[in-house]
């Protein structure tokens, strides 16, 4: 059992070493981690509620108050993007889960 565990660790270490050598792969990993953290901590990062309307500030250009500007209802676009990343992350995990289950089933049948 110990040899199998050591072999798994060495394979994992080998994959990690080759990943660390590739700068673009590391950049991609950092971006993915940052996006996931942004989605998880959206309540703390977003300056406004995603559905808060302010019709007096509708269709504003980007400024210090609204980083990406506002939409036609005065909702902050930056906050909506941050909260939208949660939904994108959930959809991604669900689609990968479905593909994993169906692919595993079809592979087992084949």
N, C-alpha and C positions, 0 to 999 in steps of 0.2 A: 504494500500500500504506500509506503514511504517513497519508493522509487517512482510510482505513478505520479504522486504529488510533486516530486522534484522535477519530473519530466514536464508536467504541466506548467510549473513555475518557470522553467527554463524556456519553454515555448513562448510564454507570455512575456518574459524578459526579452527574448529575441524580437518579438513583434514590437515591443516598446522601444527597443534600441533602433530598429529600422525606421520607426515612426519619428523618433527624435532627430534622426539624421536628415529627414526631408523637411526643409523649412516651410514649404507650402502646406504640407500636411499638418504641421504644428500650428500654422496660422489658421487653417480651417478648423482645427480642434479648439483653439482659443475662441474663435468666433462662435462656434456652436455652443460652447460652454457659456459664453456671455449672453447669447440669445436665450438659452434655457434659464439662466439666472434672472434675466430681465422678465421673462414670462412668470417665473415663480414669485418674484418680489414686485410684481406690477403695482400692488397696492401702495408700496412705499416709494416707488420711483415716479409714478405718474403724478404730475402736478395738479391735475383736475380729474374729476370723475369722468368716465368715458361717455356717459349719457347726459351730462350737465349742459343744458342749453343756455346761451346768452345771446339773444337775438340782436342786442345792441352791438355786439362784437362779431357779427356774421361776416364771413368772407374777408377776414383780415390777412394781410401778408405776414410772413414770418417776422417775428420781433422778439424782444427780450421776454415779453410776457407769454407769448405763444410761439414756441420754437419753430414749429412747422406751419404756423398759421391756424386759421379756423375754417370750418366748412360753412355751408349755407344756413345752418341752424346755430352757429356760434359755438359749436363743440370743438374742443382742442384736438387737432389732428394727431399730435404727438402722443397724447394720452390714449387715443383710440387705437393707434398702432401698437402701443405697448400692451394694451388689453387684448388686442387682436392676436398677438403672438401666442397668448394662452390657447386660444382656439386652434390656431395652426399647429401647435405642439400636440394637442390632444388628437386632432385629426391624423397627424403623422403617426403617432403611436398606435392608434386604432387601425389604420390601414396596414401598418407593418405587422400588427398582431393577426389581422385577418389573413394576410399573405402567408404568415408563418404557419398558422393552423391549416389553411387549405393546402399549402405546399407540403407540409409534413404529412397530411392525410394522403394526398396524391402520391407522394414518394413512397409511403408505406404500402399503398395499394399496388404500385408498380413493382 
